Amino acid sequence: MRNLLYLVFILSLFVSYNPTLCITYNYSQEYLFSKHLFYVEPPQTAFATDIKPISYPAKCDLKQLHSVSRHGSRYPDEIEIAAFESLEKTFANVSVAKEWYKNPFPMSKKLQLVKRGEIEPYFDGLQCRKRYAKFWDGVKYDPEVIKFQSTQTSRHGASLMAFSEGLFNGKGPLDTCKSQPIYYSTPPLLQDAEHYMFFACRRWNETVFNNNTLRDEQVYAYGNKTLVTIAKRLSDTHHISPPLDPNLVPYILINCQFWLAAFNRSDAWCSLLSPKELLLSRYYWDLRYYYQFLYGHPLNTRLGCRYLTQLVNEVEGYLNGNSSMIADIRNVLGFTLSILFATMGVFKNEYPLTANLTFEQIQNIKYTGHRLIYFSSTLYYEIYTCSDDRVLIRVVFNSEPFVVPGCESEYCEWSKFKEIFGGKIRCDFEKMCAYP
């Protein structure tokens, strides 16, 4: 018995001190998706085909549809790729990372769509056709009737084309697949106040993107409180020398996201982080974007006014008989959707996001960019006319309608909608964005 206990003791010491047996975590894709850690949409909704047509309010017909979609899943951006290259150097001699520590994302592919990202918006188009089957029935493509627009980047243009393929699948004149050619417009990027409103606004550039003291203070405090601890744990556990830079910790999560989007793998970078560390790493990005694109800065709550103005103008033009346009379909950045939500006052948490939230509070945050705005997310504004002369608007995001603050139900009186956003419909964008 004594010998047996001695052997158990020696074995436990061997396991404890053997540098090749480092702590890692095994996550399924289903688990990672369920925790809303990424911008990648769960496949069961991204590629769903069993879409039921919507039902209409009594005595009403859907007459106009406005769609604002985010582009499909993409390659990392320049900053992310540079961080991945730093992670490659840091983990080059870490045994558990030997099969995947090298950065597979070339700078030449930055921000382009991955294969999944080319398919996602195609399914968005298919789902739009099925969800609004009665609306699209008998409608033929006409550039004066159906307007397509995108931000002036390749991933947005390609996503818009994929959406149109799904929407008009088999309805056009080209080749055996009967594809439909479409026209779409792309305003100059830095003048695009409807889609790229943040960078088109000098005041936003100078006071929110740059010189954002509150954002920098919160992010710095959170890094000292949380990222330093995670970096030390990883450095000690995996014998990393020199130690891991705490600023790279959030990019471990981002690296996992792109491995999932590009290679359909969940066994690489996420395996380094515990379930708690995964959420804490995501909260770093939630915190940054809250002060940059959501309620953390008051300018963000007005910056979507140019889009709301054109929405009202297009609806009024149709209702007054001055326009034949029935659908306005756009492809934009995820940050554009964040700005629109902040301007509309929706998806607002009970408390502001700060560096000193407890872990329990972070767990209970209901709305963040990662929980809401997947790659290829879609926002719809449905316009109904009714036999009793009412005009209604319903707003639907990722297939779920929501009540606009100030409206009595998800079907909001058009006049009430205009009243709620009165000052944000006729805003002077140029004056608001002048600096100083």
KAMO-V262054 format. One line per field, one symbol per residue. burial: + if it has 24 or more other C-alpha atoms within 12 Angstrom, else -. A space follows every 10 residues. Layout:
burial=???
This chain:
burial=---------- ---------- -++---+-+- -++-++++++ +++--+++-- -----++--- ++++++++++ +++++++--+ +-++++++++ ++-+-++--+ +++++----+ ++++++++++ ++++++++++ ++--++---- +---++++++ ++++++++++ +++++++++- +--------+ ++-+++--+- -+++++++++ +++++-+++- -+-+++-++- -++--+++-+ +++++-++++ --++++++++ ++++++++++ +++--+++++ +++-+-++++ ++++++++++ +++++++-++ +++++++++- ++-+++-++- ----++++++ ++++++++++ ++++++++-- -+++++---- -++-+-++++ ++++++++++ +++++----- +++++++++- -++++-+--+ ++++--++-- +--+++--+- -++---
